[in-house]
Amino acid sequence: MTKILIINGHPNKESFNRALAAAYEDGALKSGASVSMIHIGELQFNPNLQFGYTKRMDLEPDLLDSLEKIKAADHLVWIHPVWWGGMPAIMKGFIDRLFLPGIAYQYRENSVRWDKLLSGKTARIITTLDQPGWYYRLMYGRPSVNQLRKSTLEFCGVKPVKLTYLGIIKTSKPEQRQKWINQIYKSGLQQG
């Protein structure tokens, strides 16, 4: 049985991202997968990596629980809006606090190389945009995707990382949103 973890990076409980997370969950459960969910905006933690990497901060209970879910998962589904070309600040803080040396990766002594401690996991990134996905990719170079996919997930060994762009959200009609929900439900069914 595939263990899937859905991580919703939108801080608003009433967001379209939340509906997408529920749709993916419904599809994955229907396919027979085991599913866990993290709504980052509901967690209690300090998102500021206050001392950088010079001093380790204790992980709050919600982060410890999230870490166990990440470790247990085979497939990570990240859902987030693109704001100012990037992810919401709370999601960035979640990554800063959890994807640490010794947890997600480990530099080798006296080397520029590192061990990827999340190897064996796969992922899908689902981003919502107020522009077409092709425009975000061509005009801006998709910075949020590069940061999450290349500089975080792949850096820590998660591979492959597939992408889904949904947009234009702000001008979408209910019919279009329902099509996107159906699309994400099917992704959940396929566990991809």
Helices and strands as residue ranges (DSSP letters): E 3-8, H 16-30, E 34-39, G 40-42, H 61-72, E 75-81, H 89-98, E 105-107, E 114-116, E 122-129, H 133-140, H 143-145, I 146-154, E 161-167, H 174-189
